[in-house]
């Protein structure tokens, strides 16, 4: 009857606690259901054997009761026929059968009690398996939702990392733009300075000298013998 003890242990166990310890609750559920289904097959065989034993005991008891009734009838007929000796023989056989009947009755009572217990246990196991089947579907649905949520959380974390990368990229882009603007400004300043110098020099030669200054220059040249 080891299978019965195991069945009781499984039924007494906290299924949720078992699932908490399992690395993969879904596989744990399926394995538990497979074990229970296997146990049900063994309990069913055991129950059938006990019920068959009950039926055998009942049949033997019925046969003895029938023989006792038959001996009682024959004894009465013998007395009515005036044959007390024959009646005594029938009554002796009846008493022998009655002793056997008591033993068979005791055996049958035990067999009937065992059959009732096995049938109750079988029916309970069937009912518990049906209930666990329903719970399995609900638990699997929860596991599926949890896994989906977990994937969404991972995707959210990935998106957060991407946002950080995009932010860093944008900062680098802004820095590059600032460097380009600075170089362009410097180039523009250089070009402006160069143009200013050339323009100043050109203006120097483009300007017409003053007439008085020119006359004074010529006089200085004559004085110095440079004319």
DONUKE-990119 format. One line per field, with one value per residue (C-alpha): residue number from 1; residue in three letters; chain; x, y, z. Coordinates in steps of 0.2 Angstrom, whole numbers. Layout:
BEGIN
num = [NUM / ...]
residuo = [Ala / ...]
cadena = [A / ...]
x = [X / ...]
y = [Y / ...]
z = [Z / ...]
This chain:
BEGIN
num = [1 / 2 / 3 / 4 / 5 / 6 / 7 / 8 / 9 / 10 / 11 / 12 / 13 / 14 / 15 / 16 / 17 / 18 / 19 / 20 / 21 / 22 / 23 / 24 / 25 / 26 / 27 / 28 / 29 / 30 / 31 / 32 / 33 / 34 / 35 / 36 / 37 / 38 / 39 / 40 / 41 / 42 / 43 / 44 / 45 / 46 / 47 / 48 / 49 / 50 / 51 / 52 / 53 / 54 / 55 / 56 / 57 / 58 / 59 / 60 / 61 / 62 / 63 / 64 / 65 / 66 / 67 / 68 / 69 / 70 / 71 / 72 / 73 / 74 / 75 / 76 / 77 / 78 / 79 / 80 / 81 / 82 / 83 / 84 / 85 / 86 / 87 / 88 / 89 / 90 / 91 / 92 / 93 / 94 / 95 / 96 / 97 / 98 / 99 / 100 / 101 / 102 / 103 / 104 / 105 / 106 / 107 / 108 / 109 / 110 / 111 / 112 / 113 / 114 / 115 / 116 / 117 / 118 / 119 / 120 / 121 / 122 / 123 / 124 / 125 / 126 / 127 / 128 / 129 / 130 / 131 / 132 / 133 / 134 / 135 / 136 / 137 / 138 / 139 / 140 / 141 / 142 / 143 / 144 / 145 / 146 / 147 / 148 / 149 / 150 / 151 / 152 / 153 / 154 / 155 / 156 / 157 / 158 / 159 / 160 / 161 / 162 / 163 / 164 / 165 / 166 / 167 / 168 / 169 / 170 / 171 / 172 / 173 / 174 / 175 / 176 / 177 / 178 / 179 / 180 / 181 / 182 / 183 / 184 / 185 / 186 / 187 / 188 / 189 / 190 / 191 / 192 / 193 / 194 / 195 / 196 / 197 / 198 / 199 / 200 / 201 / 202 / 203 / 204 / 205 / 206 / 207 / 208 / 209 / 210 / 211 / 212 / 213 / 214 / 215 / 216 / 217 / 218 / 219 / 220 / 221 / 222 / 223 / 224 / 225 / 226 / 227]
residuo = [Unk / Unk / Unk / Unk / Unk / Unk / Unk / Unk / Unk / Unk / Unk / Unk / Unk / Unk / Unk / Unk / Unk / Unk / Unk / Unk / Unk / Unk / Unk / Unk / Unk / Unk / Unk / Unk / Unk / Unk / Unk / Unk / Unk / Unk / Unk / Unk / Unk / Unk / Unk / Unk / Unk / Unk / Unk / Unk / Unk / Unk / Unk / Unk / Unk / Unk / Unk / Unk / Unk / Unk / Unk / Unk / Unk / Unk / Unk / Unk / Unk / Unk / Unk / Unk / Unk / Unk / Unk / Unk / Unk / Unk / Unk / Unk / Unk / Unk / Unk / Unk / Unk / Unk / Unk / Unk / Unk / Unk / Unk / Unk / Unk / Unk / Unk / Unk / Unk / Unk / Unk / Unk / Unk / Unk / Unk / Unk / Unk / Unk / Unk / Unk / Unk / Unk / Unk / Unk / Unk / Unk / Unk / Unk / Unk / Unk / Unk / Unk / Unk / Unk / Unk / Unk / Unk / Unk / Unk / Unk / Unk / Unk / Unk / Unk / Unk / Unk / Unk / Unk / Unk / Unk / Unk / Unk / Unk / Unk / Unk / Unk / Unk / Unk / Unk / Unk / Unk / Unk / Unk / Unk / Unk / Unk / Unk / Unk / Unk / Unk / Unk / Unk / Unk / Unk / Unk / Unk / Unk / Unk / Unk / Unk / Unk / Unk / Unk / Unk / Unk / Unk / Unk / Unk / Unk / Unk / Unk / Unk / Unk / Unk / Unk / Unk / Unk / Unk / Unk / Unk / Unk / Unk / Unk / Unk / Unk / Unk / Unk / Unk / Unk / Unk / Unk / Unk / Unk / Unk / Unk / Unk / Unk / Unk / Unk / Unk / Unk / Unk / Unk / Unk / Unk / Unk / Unk / Unk / Unk / Unk / Unk / Unk / Unk / Unk / Unk / Unk / Unk / Unk / Unk / Unk / Unk / Unk / Unk / Unk / Unk / Unk / Unk]
cadena = [A / A / A / A / A / A / A / A / A / A / A / A / A / A / A / A / A / A / A / A / A / A / A / A / A / A / A / A / A / A / A / A / A / A / A / A / A / A / A / A / A / A / A / A / A / A / A / A / A / A / A / A / A / A / A / A / A / A / A / A / A / A / A / A / A / A / A / A / A / A / A / A / A / A / A / A / A / A / A / A / A / A / A / A / A / A / A / A / A / A / A / A / A / A / A / A / A / A / A / A / A / A / A / A / A / A / A / A / A / A / A / A / A / A / A / A / A / A / A / A / A / A / A / A / A / A / A / A / A / A / A / A / A / A / A / A / A / A / A / A / A / A / A / A / A / A / A / A / A / A / A / A / A / A / A / A / A / A / A / A / A / A / A / A / A / A / A / A / A / A / A / A / A / A / A / A / A / A / A / A / A / A / A / A / A / A / A / A / A / A / A / A / A / A / A / A / A / A / A / A / A / A / A / A / A / A / A / A / A / A / A / A / A / A / A / A / A / A / A / A / A / A / A / A / A / A / A]
x = [0 / 15 / 6 / -8 / 5 / 13 / -4 / -8 / 9 / 6 / -12 / -5 / 9 / 7 / 7 / 12 / 27 / 33 / 31 / 41 / 55 / 55 / 66 / 53 / 35 / 27 / 38 / 35 / 16 / 16 / 28 / 16 / 1 / 10 / 14 / -4 / -10 / 2 / -4 / -22 / -18 / -10 / -24 / -37 / -29 / -28 / -46 / -52 / -42 / -50 / -67 / -65 / -60 / -75 / -86 / -78 / -81 / -99 / -101 / -94 / -105 / -121 / -117 / -115 / -131 / -140 / -133 / -139 / -156 / -156 / -151 / -164 / -177 / -172 / -172 / -190 / -195 / -187 / -196 / -213 / -209 / -205 / -187 / -179 / -162 / -161 / -167 / -152 / -140 / -146 / -146 / -128 / -123 / -132 / -122 / -106 / -110 / -116 / -98 / -91 / -104 / -97 / -80 / -85 / -96 / -81 / -70 / -83 / -85 / -67 / -66 / -81 / -74 / -57 / -67 / -76 / -60 / -52 / -66 / -67 / -49 / -50 / -64 / -55 / -40 / -50 / -58 / -42 / -34 / -48 / -47 / -28 / -31 / -41 / -28 / -14 / -22 / -24 / -6 / 1 / -9 / -1 / 16 / 14 / 8 / 23 / 35 / 28 / 29 / 47 / 51 / 43 / 53 / 69 / 64 / 60 / 78 / 85 / 76 / 82 / 100 / 96 / 90 / 106 / 116 / 105 / 108 / 127 / 126 / 117 / 129 / 143 / 134 / 131 / 150 / 155 / 143 / 151 / 168 / 163 / 155 / 171 / 182 / 170 / 170 / 189 / 191 / 179 / 189 / 205 / 198 / 191 / 208 / 217 / 205 / 207 / 226 / 225 / 212 / 223 / 238 / 229 / 221 / 239 / 244 / 227 / 227 / 232 / 247 / 244 / 251 / 260 / 268 / 273 / 282 / 291 / 297 / 304 / 313 / 321 / 327 / 335 / 343 / 350 / 356 / 343 / 334]
y = [0 / 11 / 20 / 25 / 33 / 43 / 49 / 55 / 64 / 73 / 78 / 85 / 95 / 113 / 114 / 133 / 129 / 116 / 128 / 141 / 129 / 124 / 132 / 130 / 130 / 125 / 109 / 105 / 106 / 95 / 82 / 82 / 79 / 65 / 57 / 59 / 51 / 36 / 35 / 35 / 20 / 10 / 15 / 10 / -7 / -9 / -4 / -16 / -30 / -26 / -25 / -42 / -49 / -42 / -50 / -67 / -66 / -61 / -75 / -88 / -81 / -82 / -100 / -105 / -96 / -105 / -122 / -118 / -114 / -130 / -141 / -132 / -136 / -154 / -157 / -150 / -162 / -177 / -173 / -172 / -188 / -196 / -198 / -190 / -198 / -190 / -174 / -175 / -177 / -162 / -152 / -158 / -152 / -136 / -133 / -136 / -124 / -111 / -112 / -109 / -95 / -85 / -86 / -81 / -67 / -60 / -61 / -53 / -38 / -34 / -36 / -25 / -11 / -12 / -10 / 5 / 13 / 10 / 16 / 32 / 35 / 31 / 44 / 57 / 55 / 57 / 73 / 80 / 77 / 86 / 101 / 101 / 101 / 117 / 125 / 119 / 129 / 144 / 143 / 141 / 156 / 166 / 160 / 165 / 182 / 184 / 178 / 191 / 205 / 199 / 201 / 218 / 224 / 218 / 228 / 243 / 242 / 240 / 255 / 265 / 260 / 266 / 283 / 285 / 281 / 293 / 307 / 304 / 304 / 321 / 328 / 323 / 330 / 347 / 347 / 344 / 358 / 370 / 366 / 368 / 385 / 390 / 386 / 395 / 410 / 410 / 408 / 422 / 433 / 429 / 433 / 450 / 454 / 450 / 460 / 475 / 475 / 474 / 488 / 499 / 497 / 500 / 516 / 522 / 522 / 527 / 543 / 559 / 568 / 585 / 599 / 609 / 593 / 588 / 605 / 604 / 587 / 593 / 607 / 595 / 584 / 600 / 605 / 587 / 586 / 572 / 581]
z = [0 / -2 / -17 / -5 / 8 / -7 / -13 / 5 / 5 / -11 / -7 / 10 / 2 / -2 / -21 / -20 / -9 / -22 / -36 / -26 / -25 / -43 / -56 / -69 / -61 / -78 / -79 / -60 / -63 / -78 / -69 / -53 / -64 / -73 / -56 / -50 / -66 / -64 / -45 / -51 / -62 / -48 / -36 / -49 / -50 / -31 / -29 / -43 / -34 / -17 / -24 / -33 / -16 / -8 / -22 / -20 / -1 / -4 / -16 / -4 / 10 / -1 / -6 / 12 / 17 / 3 / 9 / 26 / 20 / 10 / 25 / 35 / 22 / 21 / 40 / 40 / 26 / 35 / 51 / 41 / 33 / 51 / 48 / 63 / 59 / 42 / 50 / 62 / 48 / 39 / 55 / 59 / 41 / 44 / 60 / 51 / 38 / 51 / 59 / 41 / 39 / 54 / 47 / 30 / 37 / 46 / 31 / 20 / 32 / 32 / 13 / 11 / 23 / 13 / -3 / 3 / 9 / -8 / -18 / -7 / -10 / -28 / -30 / -20 / -31 / -46 / -39 / -33 / -50 / -59 / -47 / -50 / -69 / -67 / -56 / -68 / -82 / -71 / -65 / -82 / -88 / -74 / -78 / -96 / -91 / -79 / -93 / -105 / -91 / -88 / -107 / -107 / -92 / -101 / -117 / -106 / -99 / -116 / -122 / -107 / -112 / -129 / -123 / -113 / -129 / -139 / -126 / -127 / -146 / -146 / -134 / -145 / -160 / -151 / -147 / -165 / -170 / -158 / -164 / -182 / -178 / -169 / -184 / -196 / -185 / -184 / -203 / -205 / -193 / -202 / -219 / -212 / -205 / -221 / -232 / -220 / -222 / -241 / -241 / -230 / -241 / -257 / -250 / -246 / -264 / -271 / -261 / -270 / -262 / -256 / -268 / -255 / -248 / -266 / -269 / -252 / -257 / -274 / -265 / -253 / -267 / -276 / -259 / -257 / -275 / -278 / -292]
